[in-house]
Each structure stands twice: as C-alpha cells, then as structure tokens.
Amino acid sequence: MNYILFDGTVRNQLLPFTYTRPVADIRIGLLTIREKWEMHLGSTTSTVTEEYLSEKYPMVEFQENVMINASYLPTQNLATIVKGMTEGQAIFDGDEVIAFYTKEDEEVDFDTYDCIEYTFEDIFRIEHTWDIFSKNGRAIQEDFELLTQGRTSQPIPETVHCMNRDLIFLEEGATIEIGVLNATNGPIYLGKDSEVMEGSIIRGPFGLGEHSQVKMGAKIYGPTSTGPHCKIGGEVNNSVFYGYSSKGHDGFLGNSVIGEWCNLGADTNNSNLKNNYASVKLWDYESGRFANTGLQFCGLMMGDHSKCGINTMFNTGTVVGVATNIFGSGFPRNFIPSFQWGGASGFVTHLPKKAYETARIAMARRDIELSEQEEAILNHVFEETQQYRRD
C-alpha cells in the first residue's frame, strides 16, 4: 500500500514551524512524525502539503493510496487499523478524519465511505505549537520503546552514575565518561555518535539526536529532546530542539521549541512563567491574535534559521518567526515576525540576501549547502509574512 501524509486542518496553528516543513516533518520525541509512521507502517511515505513546499516534499501517488492526517501520531492500535484499511474505508476522530483509502484521480466523498470511529483512548495528536513540548514526554517514551525493542544498549562506562539503568540506551558511537543519568522519571536515549561531556546532569525523559552534543556541566530536565547535530548547554527544561540548532552556553531555556539552524547566544534566557502565575497567551497565526494556551509554563517558539545574540532575554510566551536576528538589551516583544533584525529598541526588515548569507555560512560549518529549493521556500515565507512587518 502507498501511504501519503497530509497536513490537515491544524497546519496554520503549527506555524512558524510549518512555514518551512509539512506537518509530517515536525519533530516531537526522538523522531519526526513521518519517521514514526514509517517505522510503524514498515513503509516509506510521501506528502500532500502547501504548493510552495511540494517541490522539496513531493507527493507520490499510486493507483491505490491511504491518506493519513499527519497531525495524528501513530500508536500501535492506530497503525494496525491503518495498515488493514480497504477500499471505501475512512477512520474518524469525531469530525476530524484520521485516515482514508482513495484511488488515483478519484473524488473523495465521505458520504459514500464506510466511516469508522476511532474509539481507542490512546489517541495522540498535535494541534498547537505548545503541544510539541507539553506532549514531548509521552512521545519520548513511545519512541524509546519503538527504537530499542529487542536491542541491547552499548555499554555505559562505570564512571557514569546511573539511576534506572534499564531505561538508558546508548547507540553505537555515543559517548559519556563522567556524569549523571537519572531515568527514574523516564527513559534516556543517546543517539549514534552523540556526546555528553563531563559533569553533565541529565534527568529523563531525554533524547539526544545523532551527532549531537551536551556541553560540559549542563543541567537537563526532561522531557527534553534534540534532533541531529545539535549542541545544548546551561540549564534546559522540557524543550525540543530540531536539527542543527545550538544553545551551547549557560543560560536558561524552558518549555520551548527551537527550529532548525537556530543559535541562542551565550547567556540567553527565557521566562517560562508569568510573575502573576497566570495562564500564558501565545501568538496564534490562525486567529491573528494571542491565544490562551491554558498552560502556566510556556516559553519560546523559534522558527528555522533564527538567531539571537549574547544576553538576549525572552519574555514568557514569545514567538519568533523564520530567519529573524535578535540582539540588544531589554525584552523584545512577544511576537517577532519572520525576517526581522533588531531587538527591544525596534526592528527593521532582515533582507533575504543578508539572511541567506548567514544561513550559508552556518550550514557550511556542517558541510551542507543552502539549496535553490530551500531558498525558494524562504523567499515564499518572506513574501507571505510581509503583513506582519511594520518597517
């Protein structure tokens, strides 16, 4: 069977992360949503997404296909039902379609379908940006079981103090010499060729991506996870880093999501709790206003290719768009659009030419080029987000 992941109705609620990727490629836990589905299905997938993203993320359509709403993460029950779907079937969660069978060039009319209501209580869905960190613990746990089932961890050096060693897994090439790994509250996973430098203290659930690094003396509170080629240091609590992003120095980051190719300057700090302990409001692109998250703890959402300078301070519930550069003293505003340059004293447009120069230099350090395809995506984001820039 051919499986196709589609963005669904929540794509705009997951901006700025879905400006540069389909919903399927959001990272939560140890894997992206796509990687989770492909492991459960034992099959590759393709994507239905925004037109400007479709060259990088094309749809591959066969005569017979199963379309899957990418905002739903696979569970064992859901994956089993999806794999067993036949012609004319659709799975629903209330009014929201989870998956449906379709034929090439066939018009979909759910009134003619055998509509199955998903009744299992294990439903797992991402609907808002803050779900990415608030549901990260469950995602780490389920990914850990998926990745390590029937496998044996590489040896953990005796110089490492471990608690609940059975829930600690080191992939080939992962290194740690002196530190504390506490898996009492959830598993700890160190990806292939990752490194935890000496003196670090890590409390699970925690996942470190391939070739990623925890800097010396870091204090990591779960649920926290990173993609590949990340660097994290200082104090981090309940946060998700996408690939190739760095917080290499001291400073606090909590209840936050950091996109790809981001860099947080030394002693960057974010607030994740309001002084009056009130529920945090966060910018919502779908409604065009600040939305109540219902959370007491909520920190920073930062889109791809954004950077901040030394000693940057972010207030509770701050959203930063794509390719924005922030610096200077004081707290910048709680919503900083894409392609901005400045800080608390004001912003000007971060011209694409300048943004791409920075991106090329940053990516070259990882032996990766900024492709024309990716540049075209960023150009579209620049045009689409013009409405938010006031300079």
Beta strands, then each sheet from edge to edge (+ up, - down):
strand 1: 2-6
strand 2: 27-28
strand 3: 31-32
strand 4: 45-48
strand 5: 64-69
strand 6: 89-93
strand 7: 96-103
strand 8: 114-117
strand 9: 160-163
strand 10: 168-170
strand 11: 175-176
strand 12: 179-182
strand 13: 188-190
strand 14: 195-196
strand 15: 200-203
strand 16: 206-208
strand 17: 213-214
strand 18: 219-221
strand 19: 224-226
strand 20: 231-232
strand 21: 235-237
strand 22: 240-241
strand 23: 246-247
strand 24: 252-254
strand 25: 257-258
strand 26: 263-264
strand 27: 269-270
strand 28: 281-284
strand 29: 289-292
strand 30: 300-302
strand 31: 307-308
strand 32: 313-314
strand 33: 318-320
strand 34: 325-326
strand 35: 335-336
strand 36: 340-343
strand 37: 346-349
sheet 1: 4+ 1+ 5+ 7- 6+ 8+
sheet 2: 2+ 3-
sheet 3: 9+ 12+ 15+ 18+ 21+ 24+
sheet 4: 10+ 13+ 16+ 19+ 22+ 25+ 30+ 33+ 35+
sheet 5: 11+ 14+ 17+ 20+ 23+
sheet 6: 26+ 31+ 34+ 36+ 37-
sheet 7: 27+ 32+
sheet 8: 28+ 29-
end
